[in-house]
Amino acid sequence: MVLAASSWAQDLAPRAYIITPIHTKAVTLAYSFSTGNLIFDGSSPIIDATAKVNTPVLSLFHSLSFFGRSANLTASLPYGVGNFRGTVLGAEAHAYRSGM
């Protein structure tokens, strides 16, 4: 018998699991840059595909008292910008995408 399960990764916000003084606030700015080749299965007409993706993330953190227990709220606002390039059916193609 073989069982399979899927899992998802999670980025932790700073101070996510630390007891902090009430009304502590923090603003963080994270940045990610990814570049590389895109590999499609053999049935796709796209070859030599590459991507460059920039993703800045602004996060706001606030700690509070929730029924006498330490709690926190974190809100994040990511914005991705990507440039994609490849050859589709022998013709060079470019795509620019940005947004949340």
ZINORVEN-V422545 format. One record per helix or strand. SS is the DSSP state (hx for helix, st for strand). FROM is the first residue (numbers start at 1). TO is the last residue. Records with the same first field share a line. If there is no record, write none. Layout:
SS->FROM-TO ; FROM-TO
//
This chain:
st->25-38 ; 46-66 ; 69-88 ; 91-99
//
